[in-house]
Amino acid sequence: MKKVLSVVLALALLAAIAVGCANVTAQPDTPLSTVPQQEAPAPTPSPAPVPATTADGQDAAEDDEPEQVGAQRPVIISVEELIPIFEDENVILIGAISPAAALVPFSNAANPIRGSFLVWTDDIYGPDPTLLSSDLGFGRIPASQWEDLLSRTGGTPDSTFVVYHSDAAAVGARVAWHLYQLGLDVRFLDGGVAAWRAANGRTGSSTRLTSQPVRGEFRAPNYDPSINNVTLQEVMDAAQDQAQWVIVDTRTLAEYNGEHTSSSSGGFGTGRIKDSVHIEWTRLHDEDGFVLPEDELLEIFSFIGDRNVIVFCQGGIRSSYSWIVLRDLGYNVRNFDGSWIEWSYALSSASDFPKDVISGLTELWSDNGAVIR
C-alpha cells in the first residue's frame, strides 16, 4: 500500500512540474522584466492591417510581412509604475525639455527626473530627404543620427526607453514616435514631470544628451519608418479610400477652418485635407495633462470604426501625441511626418508637384506662394 501511495505521489509531483513548465514557456518574451507590463486594452474597433507591398506595388503574402521588433505599442506608463524601476540600469530616461525653459527656477523644466538625458527639437529635426524638398527642413533625422545619440546613453537595443516631458507633451510624444521606428521598447510617461514631482519623484542630476561622450556602439535592431509613418502619396491614396482609412486633423480649430497656420513657420498656405476629421490633440488629456480614461477616448474616436488612421498637424509634433494615444488604444495608426508643411508645399505654386489630384483633396485652400514665416 505504501509503495502504491509513493508511486501516486511521484506521478502527481511530475504532473505539477510539467504544468509549471508549460506555464513558463507560454509567457511572452518581455524586453524588461522589471518594468510593469500593462495589459493590452481591448477596444471596440479591430483595425484592419495595412497590407505589405512589394517593390512593384503588389500586395505581398502575409508570410512575407516583417515582424516588428520591440514593444507592440508604446505603452503609456504612469508615475506609480515608473517610480520603483526608474533607477534600473536597463531603463533609459529621456526628457524632452526646452533648454530655455530649464533656466526658469523652480519650474518643471528645471526639475527633470534624476539620471535622465535631455533632448529638444533641434536634436531630433533636420533636412529630410524623404520629403518633397529638403528645404522643408522639419523632417526626421536619419537612423544613424539617432544611433549616435543613443550611443551616448549607455543603453542597448534591449533597454526600455521611457520618454517624458516638462511642458511640451507633444514634443515628448514625438521623441517616442522616433524611437518606436528604431524597433525599441518605448514607454511614454503620463503627466510628465508635473506628475512626477507631485508624486515626490526624485529630480535633478540630468544632462543634455548631445553633450555626453559616446559610451558604446548602438545599432537600431529594426529601423522601419513604415510602422508608424506615411508619405505624402500614401496620404493622398488614403484620402481617396475612406472605406479603409480616416484622416484625423489634430491642429487647432482655427487651423482646421483655414483661418491661419500654426505659429510655427513652414506652411505654404492655409486650409485642410478634404473630409479629414478634426480632433485637436489637446482634447485627449485633462487639465492636469493626464491622458483621458480609455472609455472617454474610445467615445471620442468612435467614428473610426475598423478603419486605419492617419493623424497630422503642421509638422508632425502635435499629431505624434494623438498617434501615441491611438496606438495605445490598439488602433492601426500612422503619423504623417510631413503633415501640413509638406501638403501645403505640394499644393502651393512654390512647388512643381502635380496639382490635379491634391487640389481636389483640399478644402479652404489659400496659396501663400511661399513659406509662411
Helices and strands as residue ranges (DSSP letters): H 2-25, G 62-64, E 75-77, H 79-82, E 91-96, G 101-103, E 117-119, H 121-124, E 125-126, G 134-136, E 139-140, H 143-150, E 160-165, H 169-181, E 185-189, H 192-198, E 207-208, G 209-211, G 225-227, E 229-230, H 232-239, E 245-249, H 253-256, E 269-273, E 277-278, G 281-284, H 294-300, G 302-304, E 308-312, H 318-329, E 333-336, H 339-347, H 356-360, E 362-367
